[in-house]
Amino acid sequence: MVHSGNIRYNTGASRGTSGFLFEVYTDTKQNVLGRHQYPSTGSGEKDGKDNHYEINYGQRFQMLSNEGQEAFTFDAGYIESFTRKETSQTGALISDGVKFVIDSNPAAGSTIPENTTHAIHGLSVFTSEKLSVWPYSFNFVNQAQASAGSWRALTQRISIDMEL
């Protein structure tokens, strides 16, 4: 699942934020498991105040066609390079999905200013062996952390049915 787009933090309070949190998860009854989140924590290359990331993922799948009578190979891949200006990005697995965070390095006292747009980059890899619950539904959650350290009530849940 490729993540792309833009996010803009605006509370009207002129405070800025120390980070954005994104989570993607499923209902555990679907038996869909998060396998990877790219870029992963610690994978960026530091360049002054900026961080450069490379997503380079590929996997070969053995598939069936003609009602299971013919086998074929499907090569899936995704490549993207991007730079975070004065921010960093982490990614990790959580119990029922994946998460990634765009962070301003709050330990150094820096914040992401209000009314600035930030690109969303990421790749989440999920697996399931229980095809009987197809199509799967994914929930997306986004939160912004205020400069003072508490997570703001900027959460939105969206379910998307994935159908082939």
Backbone torsions as a table, in degrees:
resi	resn	phi	psi	omega
1	MET	NA	118.6	-179.5
2	VAL	-90.0	135.0	176.5
3	HIS	-108.4	125.7	176.7
4	SER	-151.6	159.9	-179.0
5	GLY	139.1	-159.9	179.7
6	ASN	-135.7	152.0	174.9
7	ILE	-129.7	142.1	179.6
8	ARG	-131.7	127.7	-179.2
9	TYR	-98.9	122.0	-178.9
10	ASN	-150.1	104.1	176.9
11	THR	-102.7	-12.5	-176.3
12	GLY	82.4	1.3	-176.9
13	ALA	-98.5	-0.5	179.2
14	SER	55.3	38.8	-177.8
15	ARG	-106.2	-27.6	-173.5
16	GLY	80.2	176.4	-178.0
17	THR	-136.6	156.5	176.4
18	SER	-97.0	-8.7	177.9
19	GLY	177.0	165.3	175.6
20	PHE	-121.5	135.4	178.7
21	LEU	-113.8	132.6	175.5
22	PHE	-123.1	132.5	174.7
23	GLU	-127.9	141.5	174.8
24	VAL	-127.5	122.6	-178.4
25	TYR	-146.3	167.9	179.9
26	THR	-128.6	165.8	173.0
27	ASP	-66.8	129.5	-175.2
28	THR	-62.4	-20.1	178.5
29	LYS	-68.2	-16.9	-179.7
30	GLN	-79.4	-12.6	-177.5
31	ASN	58.0	36.0	174.5
32	VAL	-98.9	126.5	-176.3
33	LEU	-116.4	137.3	171.6
34	GLY	-71.8	132.0	-179.7
35	ARG	-110.3	-37.9	-178.7
36	HIS	-151.1	150.1	168.7
37	GLN	-129.2	123.6	-179.1
38	TYR	-117.0	141.1	-6.6
39	PRO	-71.2	148.6	-179.3
40	SER	-86.3	162.4	179.7
41	THR	-56.6	132.2	177.2
42	GLY	82.8	5.8	-175.5
43	SER	-92.0	-7.2	-178.1
44	GLY	-80.2	157.5	174.5
45	GLU	-105.9	123.7	-177.9
46	LYS	-78.2	137.0	176.6
47	ASP	-138.8	89.5	-174.4
48	GLY	67.0	-121.8	177.7
49	LYS	-90.3	-5.7	-176.8
50	ASP	-99.2	163.6	177.0
51	ASN	-133.5	130.0	179.4
52	HIS	-104.2	136.8	-178.0
53	TYR	-127.8	149.9	177.1
54	GLU	-131.4	124.1	171.6
55	ILE	-105.7	120.8	179.9
56	ASN	-140.2	93.9	-174.1
57	TYR	-121.2	137.2	175.3
58	GLY	-148.4	144.7	177.5
59	GLN	-151.3	141.6	178.7
60	ARG	-102.4	128.4	-179.2
61	PHE	-114.5	137.1	171.2
62	GLN	-91.1	119.8	-175.2
63	MET	-119.0	167.0	177.8
64	LEU	-124.9	145.7	174.6
65	SER	-134.2	177.5	-179.6
66	ASN	51.4	53.2	178.9
67	GLU	55.7	38.1	176.4
68	GLY	85.1	6.8	-176.3
69	GLN	-86.6	-23.6	-178.2
70	GLU	-124.4	134.5	176.9
71	ALA	-99.9	144.9	173.5
72	PHE	-146.9	162.6	-179.0
73	THR	-105.5	133.5	176.8
74	PHE	-118.5	121.5	177.7
75	ASP	-98.4	117.1	178.2
76	ALA	-104.4	144.5	179.0
77	GLY	-158.7	155.7	177.5
78	TYR	-150.3	130.9	178.3
79	ILE	-132.7	132.6	176.5
80	GLU	-154.9	138.7	172.9
81	SER	-119.5	141.5	177.2
82	PHE	-156.3	161.5	179.5
83	THR	-123.1	132.9	173.9
84	ARG	-96.1	118.2	179.1
85	LYS	-80.2	115.2	177.3
86	GLU	56.7	21.8	175.1
87	THR	-138.7	169.8	175.9
88	SER	-131.0	169.8	178.8
89	GLN	-135.5	137.1	175.4
90	THR	-121.4	158.1	178.0
91	GLY	-148.9	142.3	-176.8
92	ALA	-158.7	163.8	172.7
93	LEU	-84.3	145.4	171.1
94	ILE	-122.3	173.6	-171.1
95	SER	-56.5	-35.4	-177.3
96	ASP	-123.8	23.9	179.6
97	GLY	169.6	-138.1	-178.6
98	VAL	-138.1	162.2	173.9
99	LYS	-144.7	153.0	170.0
100	PHE	-143.6	150.7	-173.7
101	VAL	-130.8	133.0	168.9
102	ILE	-98.0	120.1	-169.3
103	ASP	-124.8	143.3	-178.9
104	SER	-94.7	4.5	-173.4
105	ASN	68.3	62.2	-177.3
106	PRO	-62.7	-23.0	178.2
107	ALA	-62.7	-28.3	178.2
108	ALA	-89.4	2.1	178.0
109	GLY	83.5	8.3	-178.8
110	SER	-87.7	155.6	177.7
111	THR	-135.4	162.9	172.8
112	ILE	-91.7	119.0	-176.7
113	PRO	-62.6	151.4	174.3
114	GLU	-63.9	157.2	175.5
115	ASN	60.1	29.1	172.0
116	THR	-112.0	142.4	-178.5
117	THR	-97.7	136.3	-179.9
118	HIS	-126.9	133.1	179.7
119	ALA	-73.4	143.5	176.4
120	ILE	-100.2	127.6	177.6
121	HIS	-132.9	137.0	175.1
122	GLY	173.1	161.0	175.8
123	LEU	-138.6	123.8	176.8
124	SER	-111.0	134.7	178.9
125	VAL	-115.4	124.4	178.6
126	PHE	-120.0	154.3	174.1
127	THR	-134.2	156.9	174.1
128	SER	-157.2	144.5	175.3
129	GLU	-114.2	5.7	-178.4
130	LYS	-108.3	83.5	-177.0
131	LEU	-74.7	-11.4	-177.5
132	SER	-68.1	-16.1	179.7
133	VAL	-98.6	10.0	-179.8
134	TRP	-63.9	140.0	2.5
135	PRO	-81.4	152.7	179.7
136	TYR	-86.1	151.5	175.3
137	SER	-114.8	135.9	178.1
138	PHE	-116.3	141.7	177.2
139	ASN	-108.8	133.6	179.7
140	PHE	-113.2	129.3	179.0
141	VAL	-125.3	134.7	176.6
142	ASN	-129.4	132.9	176.8
143	GLN	-135.3	152.5	174.5
144	ALA	-117.4	139.8	179.8
145	GLN	-99.9	124.6	179.1
146	ALA	-67.3	157.1	-178.7
147	SER	-57.4	-29.0	-179.2
148	ALA	-72.4	-11.4	174.7
149	GLY	111.9	-15.9	-179.2
150	SER	-91.7	148.1	178.9
151	TRP	-76.7	131.3	-178.9
152	ARG	-81.1	155.6	-179.7
153	ALA	-80.0	61.7	178.7
154	LEU	-115.5	52.7	-175.2
155	THR	-103.9	134.7	176.7
156	GLN	-133.0	130.7	178.1
157	ARG	-108.3	132.0	179.7
158	ILE	-132.9	129.3	174.8
159	SER	-104.2	132.4	178.8
160	ILE	-124.8	124.3	176.4
161	ASP	-84.8	125.1	-179.9
162	MET	-94.7	115.0	178.6
163	GLU	-123.4	140.0	176.3
164	LEU	-102.7	NA	NA
